[in-house]
Amino acid sequence: WRSQSLPQSKMHYQIAVIINFLGHCVSLVALLTAFCLFLCLRSIRCLRNIIHWNLIAAFILRNATWFIVQLSMSPEVHESNVVWCRLVTASFNYFHSTNFFWMFGEGCYLHTAIVLTYSTDRLRKWMFICIGWCIPFPIIVAWAIGKLYYDNEKCWFGKRAGVYTDYIYQGPMILVLVINFIFLFNIVRILMTKLRASTTSETIQYRKAVKATLVLLPLLGITYMLFFVNPGEDEVSQIVFIYFNSFLESFQGFFVSVFYCFLNSEVRSAVRKRFHRWQEQHSIRARMTQAISIPTSPSRVSFHSIKQSTSL
């Protein structure tokens, strides 16, 4: 029985690797498309969409470093523990952390606007840049120092038994998730009571942003918490765990792009306006080109000149 299960488990692992690569490819294409849309559509560049834009940028960098890890980390490199492979691991963990902190930024913005009812005009872009990009940096530096002194092997992937340096960066990520879930609970409570009847465009945008966060935050949290779950020795539970984890982790970026960009009514409206404007300009240009390119008929000119000469 065991001799038959080994080839099967290897096959499932290979399928999971294919799902991972496919998911990260789809996610990267979707994320780059969403990033370019936010870059081009200046008319919708408010603080809320700037936060979405930075979250998408963080996911792009995480996906890019994931590909670098997969394509460069061979067993020989793992064993050699060279400097560049440790830097790649540190970069991947940094961008992984920025995903959580930018989701925390999303939660902070919505909580401030809806629960605390402060004017979002008081909020500044630099505050969220500090949360999303700056705070994770010293955390990863502290983790790297811990790895260097206590677990300096295998390119800093995995962890040695009895060494808990990975919790230096995993701990803040778990804390951010917990705070965000508290934020979401308060936001939904307010939406259910105060904002349900409101129909202003700003409130509608907040409701849509909350729906997106309600979908994406559990997705991000479930995927992360799965790393701490031991599926046990049952073969079926291990297979389900491998497939479930591979799908959720690899398609995260795709879901972020869909909910924060492709389904964003502001983005869709701006794209439609840009497309209609391009259509109008194209049709005007075509009409002008057609008017210029119509030649005067030589036969008509010659006939007119002949008629004038005969009258004289």
N, C-alpha and C positions, 0 to 999 in steps of 0.2 A: 504493500500500500504506500509506504513512504517513498519507494523508488518512483512510483507513478506521480505522487504529489509534488515532488521536486521539479520535474519539467513543467508541470502545470503552474506552479508558483512563479517559475521563471518567465513563463509566457504572460502571466498576469502582470508581472513587474514590467515587462517590455511594452505591453499595451498601455500601462500607466505612464511610462516614459513618453510614448507617442502622444497620449492625451495632454501631458504636460507641455510638450513642445508645441503642439497644435494650439492649445489654449493660450500660451504666451505669445505666439505669433499673431493670433486673432486679436488678442488684447493690445499688443503693441501697435498694430495697424489702426485699430479703433481709437486708441489713446492719441496717436500722432495726428489723426484726422480731427479729433476733438480739440487738441492743442492748437492746430492751425486755424480752426474756426474761431476760437477765442482770440487768437492773435490778429486775425483779419477783421473781425466784427468790432470795431472801435465804439460803435453806437451803444453797445450793451455793457461797456466796461465799467460796472459799478463794483463796490467792495465785495458783494456776495459772489459775483461771477469771477472776480479776481481770486477769491478763495478756491472756487471750483477749479480754476485754471491752474493754480499752484498744486492742488491735490492731484490733478491729472499729470502735471510735470513730475511730481514725486513718484507716481506709478510708472511713468515712462522710464525714469532712471532706475527704478527697482527692477523692472522687466529687462532693461538693457544689461544691468549687472548680473541678473540671473543667467542670461545667455552667455556672458563672459565666464561665469562660474562653471556652467555646464560644459562649455567648449574647451576650457583651459585646464580644468582640474582632473588630471589623470591620476591613477593610483601612485605612479612614480613621483608626481609633483606633491601629492599628499604626504608621502613618506619623506621627501626631501625637505618639506617645510620651509621653502625659500621665502625671502622677504616679500616679493611681489604677490605671491598667492595669499599671504596673510593680509596684505593691503586690499586685495580683491574681496576677501571675506569681510573685512572691516567696512569697506564701501557698501557691500550688499546689505549688511546689518544696519548701516547708517540710513540708507534709502528705505529699508524696510521700516525702520523707526519713524522716518518722516511721514510715511503713509498714515500711521496711527496719530501722529501729532497734527497733521493737516485735517484728519477726520475730527480730531479734538477741536481744531479751529472752526470747523463747520458747526459743531455742537455749541461752542462758545458764542458764535455769531447769532445762531437761532435762539439760544437761551437768553442772550442779552436783549434781542429785539422783541421776543414774544413774552417771556416770563418776567424779566426785570423791567420791561417796557421803557428802556432808555432809547433815546434817538440814536440810530445807527450812524448818524453824522458825527457823533463824538468818537466813534471807533476809527482807528487809523490803520493803514495798510502795514506799517512797520511793526505794529503789535502782533499781527498774525504771522508776519515773516519771522519774527523772533520765536513764536510758538512752533511754527512748522519746520523751519530750517536751522535755527540757532540752538534751541534747547537740546535736540538730539545729539548735537556734535560733542559737547563735553561728556555726555553719557557714554557714547561710543569710545571716546578717548580713555575714559576710566575703565571701560570693559577691556580695551586693547592692552592697557597697562597690567590689568589683572591676569589676562591671558598670557602675557609675556613672562610674568613672574611665576604663575602657578599652573598653567596648562598650555605650555608652548610646544604644541605638536600638531601634526596633521592639518596644517594651514588654518588652525583655529576653528575647524569644523568639529561638531560634536563636543562631548565633554567627558573628562576623566571622572571615574567614580569617586564620590566624596568631594569633588571640587564644584563650587557653585558660582563661578565667575559669570556665567551666562545670565544669571538673574540680575546682574548690574544693568543690563539693557532690557531684559524681559520684564523685570519688576515695574519700571515706569510705564511700559506698554500696557500691562495688565491694569495698572492704576488709571491710565487714560481711558481705557475701555470702560471701567467701572464708573468713572465720573461721567463719561458720555451717556451711559445707560441711565444714570440719574437725571442728567439733562433732558434726555428724551422722554422720560417718565413725566417730568414737570411740563415739558412743552406740549405733550399730548393731552395732559390734564387741562391746560389752559385752552388749547384748541377745542376740546370737547365742550367747554363751558362758555368762554367769552367770545371766541373768534368764529364760531360756527355760523352765525348769522351775518357776519361781515362780508361784504362783496367788493371791497376796494381792491384795485389791481395789486397793491403792495401785499395785502393780506392773502390774496390768491397765490401770489408768488411764494410767500412764506409757507403756505399749506403744501404747495408742491415740493418745496425744498425739504420740508419735514417728512413727507412721504418717501422722498428719495433717501433721506438719512435713515428712516425707519427700515428700509430694505437693506441698505449698504452696511450700516454699522453692525447689525447681527451677522451679516455675511462675513465681514472682516473679523468679527469676534469669534464666530464659530470656527472659521478656518484656522485662526491662531490657536484657539483652545484645543483643537484636535491634535496639535503637537504634544500636548501633555496627556493625551488619552492613550492608554495601552489597550489595544483591541483583544488582548488575550491570545491564547494558543489555538483557539478554534479557527479552522481554515477559512470558513465562510465569512466570519466577522473580519478577519484580516483582509480578505479580498474586497469586501464592501468598504472597509476603511481606506484601503489604497485607492480605489476608484473615486470614492466620495471626496477624499482629500485632494487628489490630483485635479479633479474637475473644478472644485471650488477655488483652490489656490491659483490655478492657471488662468481662469476666466474672470478673476476679480477686476482686472483693469478694463475688460470689456463691459462689465456691469456698471462700473464707475462712469465710463464714457456715455453709456446709454442713458443712465438716470440723471446725470448732471449736465450733459450736453445735448445729445440727440433728442431726448424727450423734453428738454428745457424750452418752454414756449417762447421765451425771449430770443433764444438762439434761432429757433425755427422761423419766427416772425422776421428777424433780421436777415436770415438767408433768403426768405421769400422776397423781401423788399429788394435785396441786392440782385436777385435773379430777374425780377421784373424790370429793374432799372437797366440791367444788362440787355434784356430783350428789347426795350425801347431804344436804347442807344444803337443796338445792332440793326434794328429795322430802319431807323433814321439814316444810319450810315449806308445801308443797302439801297434806300430810296435815292439818296444823294449820288451814289455811285452809278445807279441806273440812269438818273437824269443826265449826268455828265457824259456817260458812255453812249447815249443815243446819237448816231451820226446823222448829219443832214444829207438827204438823198440827192445824189448828183444829178439824176434825171429831172428832179423837180427844179433844181437851180437852173439847169440849162434851159428848160422849158420857159421858166419865168423870164430869163434874160432874152430869149428869142421873142417872147411876146412883147417885151419892152421895146426891142429894136424894130419890130414890125410896126408898132404904133407910131414910132418916130418917122 
